[in-house]
Amino acid sequence: MGSKKVAIVGSGLIGRSWAMLFAGAGYNVHLYDVTQELVENAIKDIEEQLQALATSGLLRGNLNASEQLKLITGTKTLKECVQGALYVQECVPENLELKKKVFAELDALVDDSAIIASSTSCTLPSLFSENMKHRQNVIVAHPVNPPFYVPLVELVPAPWTSPEVAIKARQIMEELGQKPVSLSREIPGFALNRIQYAILNECWYLAQEGILDVADIDSVMSHGLGPRYAFMGPLETAHLNAEGMENYCERYGETIFNVSKTLGPVTRFEGANLQKVNQQLVDQVPLENLQEKRAWRNNCLSSLAQLKQNIDKKKTD
């Protein structure tokens, strides 16, 4: 148990989630941060989260919460954390200069065969790996928060990432129970945020033009598109909404093209429209209630994860 070593660099919310996911798959997890206090606090929080996941029936893998916790070790130095690790997951803040510094340090410490992955949500891997000796081992493994309930992981190679590294990283993510998607090359925003930003841009335009208020815009997704998209993507949805995708395009292709030409222009999220959208959202969820609303969101995601888990089991029975 725990014979395979992985290293998590950064003990924030994402680093903690990665630590739990790897422990759930039986990996020996080493966790590092810039102070020992941060690491100790992270492990205490991980213990609470593992117990809560066990209580709700969402704990990953075949080990109980106590067994998983024993697989997670706090380390005092980066060297201790990463030496001998077959996989390193960087989880530091979204700051390019910081990532360059951390990856340069990792480059000097990791084994030649170690995969070095970044949790970045937008930074192109080429921007922080170009001058590394081990640059062929670098890949982005971008999770979606919270990773226990939203299992997608985007795998994004740099131009020099070894194809074998991309394949192995996907195998590891699948072993953890995550749902990886493999981009063939790096592109700004990767896939998830490109799609998310397209949606946000049109929502912004509809609010700006006064077509709908904020609550009704969000209802279009939560009570319209969202329920279907929780189980299948927009392309498969279209495929099912006609006699296949080709027939869908024959029926609706011209309408899609004509409507798409009227979509709002890409604009900055600022000014009077920002004030209007923000005020409606604050009226809906006051800032002092954000944490309570996040907990409600996570409970909803937990229930949805359980439902999807049951559906997946029925598919394989």
C-alpha positions in Angstrom: 0.0 0.0 0.0 1.4 3.4 -1.0 4.5 2.1 -2.7 4.2 4.7 -5.6 5.3 8.2 -4.6 3.8 11.4 -5.8 4.6 14.9 -4.8 2.1 17.8 -4.4 3.7 21.3 -4.4 1.3 23.7 -2.8 -1.2 22.9 0.0 -4.1 25.1 -0.9 -7.6 23.9 -1.8 -6.5 22.3 -5.1 -3.3 20.8 -3.6 -5.4 19.2 -0.8 -7.8 17.8 -3.3 -5.0 16.3 -5.4 -3.5 14.8 -2.2 -6.8 13.1 -1.4 -7.4 11.8 -4.9 -3.9 10.2 -5.1 -4.3 8.8 -1.6 -7.6 7.3 -2.6 -5.8 5.4 -5.4 -3.2 4.1 -2.9 -0.3 6.4 -3.8 2.2 7.6 -1.2 1.6 11.3 -1.2 4.2 13.9 -0.1 2.9 17.5 0.4 5.0 20.6 0.5 4.4 24.3 1.0 6.6 27.4 1.9 5.9 27.0 5.6 5.4 24.0 7.9 2.3 25.6 9.3 0.6 25.7 6.0 1.3 22.0 5.5 0.1 21.1 9.0 -3.1 23.0 8.5 -3.7 21.3 5.2 -3.3 17.8 6.6 -5.8 18.7 9.4 -8.3 19.9 6.9 -7.7 16.8 4.7 -8.5 14.6 7.7 -11.8 16.4 8.2 -12.6 16.2 4.5 -11.8 12.5 4.2 -14.1 11.8 7.2 -16.9 13.9 5.6 -16.5 12.1 2.3 -16.6 8.7 4.1 -19.8 9.8 5.9 -21.4 10.9 2.6 -20.3 7.7 0.7 -18.1 9.6 -1.7 -14.7 8.5 -0.5 -12.6 7.3 -3.4 -10.9 3.9 -3.7 -10.9 0.8 -1.5 -9.1 2.3 1.6 -10.9 3.9 4.5 -10.4 7.5 5.6 -7.7 6.6 8.2 -5.8 4.5 5.8 -5.8 7.2 3.2 -4.7 9.8 5.7 -1.7 7.7 6.6 -0.6 7.8 3.0 -0.3 11.6 3.1 3.0 13.0 4.5 3.9 16.6 5.1 7.5 17.5 4.1 9.8 20.3 5.2 11.8 20.8 2.0 11.0 20.7 -1.7 13.8 18.2 -2.2 12.3 15.8 0.3 8.9 16.2 -1.3 9.9 15.5 -4.9 12.9 13.3 -5.0 11.9 9.8 -6.1 8.4 10.8 -7.1 7.1 9.4 -10.3 4.6 12.3 -10.6 4.7 15.9 -9.4 1.6 18.1 -9.3 2.3 21.8 -8.9 -0.5 23.8 -7.2 1.0 27.3 -6.6 -0.9 30.5 -7.3 -1.6 31.7 -10.9 1.5 33.9 -11.3 3.8 33.3 -14.2 7.0 34.4 -12.6 6.3 32.2 -9.5 5.6 29.2 -11.8 8.9 29.8 -13.6 10.7 29.9 -10.3 9.0 26.7 -9.0 9.5 24.8 -12.2 13.2 25.7 -12.3 13.6 24.4 -8.8 11.7 21.2 -9.7 13.9 20.8 -12.8 17.0 20.5 -10.6 15.4 18.0 -8.1 13.1 15.5 -10.0 14.1 12.2 -11.4 14.6 12.1 -15.1 11.5 10.0 -15.7 9.1 12.0 -13.4 6.0 13.7 -14.9 5.9 17.3 -13.8 2.3 18.6 -14.0 0.8 22.0 -13.4 -2.7 22.7 -12.1 -2.8 26.1 -13.9 -6.2 27.0 -15.4 -4.9 29.2 -18.2 -1.1 29.6 -18.3 0.4 27.9 -21.4 2.9 25.3 -20.3 5.4 26.6 -22.9 5.7 29.8 -20.9 7.2 28.2 -17.8 9.0 25.1 -19.2 10.9 26.3 -22.3 14.3 26.4 -20.6 14.0 23.3 -18.5 16.3 20.3 -18.8 13.2 18.0 -18.2 10.8 20.1 -20.3 9.7 17.0 -22.3 8.2 15.7 -19.0 6.0 18.9 -18.4 2.3 18.9 -18.9 -0.7 20.8 -17.6 -3.2 18.8 -15.6 -5.9 21.4 -14.9 -8.6 20.1 -12.5 -12.1 21.7 -12.0 -12.9 23.0 -8.5 -14.1 21.1 -6.5 -12.3 18.0 -8.0 -14.0 15.4 -5.9 -17.4 16.3 -7.3 -16.4 17.7 -10.7 -13.9 15.1 -12.1 -12.8 16.7 -15.4 -9.0 17.2 -15.8 -7.6 19.0 -18.9 -4.3 17.6 -20.0 -2.4 20.2 -22.1 1.0 19.5 -23.5 3.8 22.0 -24.3 5.2 21.8 -27.8 8.0 19.7 -26.5 6.0 17.4 -24.2 6.8 13.8 -24.9 3.7 11.9 -26.3 4.5 9.1 -23.8 4.2 11.6 -20.9 0.8 12.7 -22.2 -0.4 9.1 -22.4 0.9 8.2 -19.0 -0.6 11.3 -17.4 -4.0 10.3 -18.8 -3.6 6.8 -17.4 -2.9 8.2 -14.0 -5.9 10.5 -14.0 -8.1 7.6 -15.0 -6.6 5.5 -12.2 -7.6 8.3 -9.8 -11.2 8.1 -11.1 -11.0 11.5 -12.8 -12.2 12.2 -16.3 -9.3 13.4 -18.4 -9.5 15.2 -21.8 -6.4 15.3 -23.8 -5.7 18.4 -25.9 -3.5 17.8 -28.9 -1.6 21.1 -28.4 -1.7 24.1 -26.1 -4.2 26.9 -26.8 -5.1 30.0 -24.7 -7.7 29.1 -22.1 -7.4 25.4 -22.9 -10.9 23.9 -23.6 -13.0 24.4 -20.5 -12.4 28.1 -20.1 -12.8 28.8 -23.8 -16.3 27.3 -23.7 -17.0 29.0 -20.3 -15.9 32.4 -21.5 -18.1 32.1 -24.7 -21.1 31.5 -22.4 -20.1 34.3 -20.0 -19.6 36.7 -22.9 -23.1 36.2 -24.2 -24.6 36.3 -20.7 -22.8 39.7 -20.3 -24.3 41.0 -23.5 -27.8 39.9 -22.6 -27.6 41.7 -19.3 -26.0 44.8 -20.9 -28.8 45.0 -23.4 -31.4 44.5 -20.8 -32.8 41.4 -22.5 -32.9 39.5 -19.3 -32.0 40.2 -15.7 -29.2 38.2 -14.0 -31.5 35.7 -12.3 -33.3 34.8 -15.5 -30.0 34.6 -17.4 -28.7 32.1 -14.9 -32.0 30.2 -15.1 -31.5 29.6 -18.8 -28.5 27.5 -17.8 -29.6 26.0 -14.4 -33.1 25.1 -15.6 -32.6 24.7 -19.3 -29.2 23.8 -20.8 -27.6 22.7 -17.5 -29.7 19.6 -16.7 -28.9 18.1 -20.1 -25.2 19.2 -20.0 -24.8 17.4 -16.6 -25.0 14.1 -18.5 -24.0 14.8 -22.1 -22.2 17.6 -23.9 -23.6 20.0 -26.5 -22.5 18.0 -29.5 -24.2 14.8 -28.3 -27.2 16.8 -27.2 -27.5 18.1 -30.8 -27.0 14.6 -32.2 -30.0 13.4 -30.1 -32.2 16.4 -30.9 -32.5 15.3 -34.5 -31.8 12.1 -36.4 -28.1 12.4 -35.9 -25.7 15.4 -36.2 -25.9 15.6 -40.0 -29.7 15.8 -39.8 -29.5 18.4 -37.0 -27.3 20.6 -39.2 -29.6 20.2 -42.1 -32.5 21.4 -40.0 -30.9 24.1 -37.9 -27.5 25.0 -39.5 -28.8 28.1 -41.2 -30.6 29.3 -38.1 -27.5 28.7 -36.0 -25.3 30.7 -38.4 -27.7 33.6 -38.7 -28.3 33.9 -34.9 -24.6 33.5 -34.2 -23.8 36.5 -36.3 -25.9 38.6 -33.9 -24.1 37.4 -30.7 -22.6 40.2 -28.6 -19.1 41.4 -29.3 -16.2 40.4 -27.0 -15.9 43.1 -24.4 -14.3 43.8 -21.1 -16.3 43.0 -18.0 -16.2 46.5 -16.5 -18.1 49.8 -16.3 -21.8 50.4 -15.8 -22.8 46.8 -16.8 -20.4 45.4 -14.2 -22.1 47.6 -11.5 -25.5 46.4 -12.7 -24.7 42.7 -12.8 -22.8 42.8 -9.5 -25.6 44.6 -7.7 -28.2 42.0 -8.9 -25.9 39.2 -7.8 -25.2 40.8 -4.4 -29.0 41.3 -3.9 -29.4 37.6 -4.7 -26.4 36.3 -2.6 -25.0 38.9 -0.2 -21.2 38.7 0.1 -21.5 37.6 3.8 -23.5 34.6 2.6 -21.0 33.4 -0.1 -19.5 30.6 2.1 -22.9 29.3 2.9 -23.9 29.3 -0.8 -20.6 27.5 -1.7 -21.5 24.8 0.9 -24.9 24.5 -0.7 -23.3 24.3 -4.2 -21.0 21.5 -3.0 -23.9 19.6 -1.4 -25.7 19.8 -4.7 -22.6 18.6 -6.6 -22.2 15.8 -4.1 -25.8 14.6 -4.7 -25.2 14.9 -8.5 -22.0 13.0 -8.2 -23.8 10.2 -6.4 -26.5 10.1 -9.0 -24.0 9.9 -11.9 -22.0 7.3 -10.0 -25.2 5.1 -9.8 -26.0 5.7 -13.5 -22.4 4.7 -14.5 -22.7 1.5 -12.4 -26.0 0.6 -14.1 -24.2 1.0 -17.5 -21.6 -1.6 -16.6 -23.9 -4.1 -14.8 
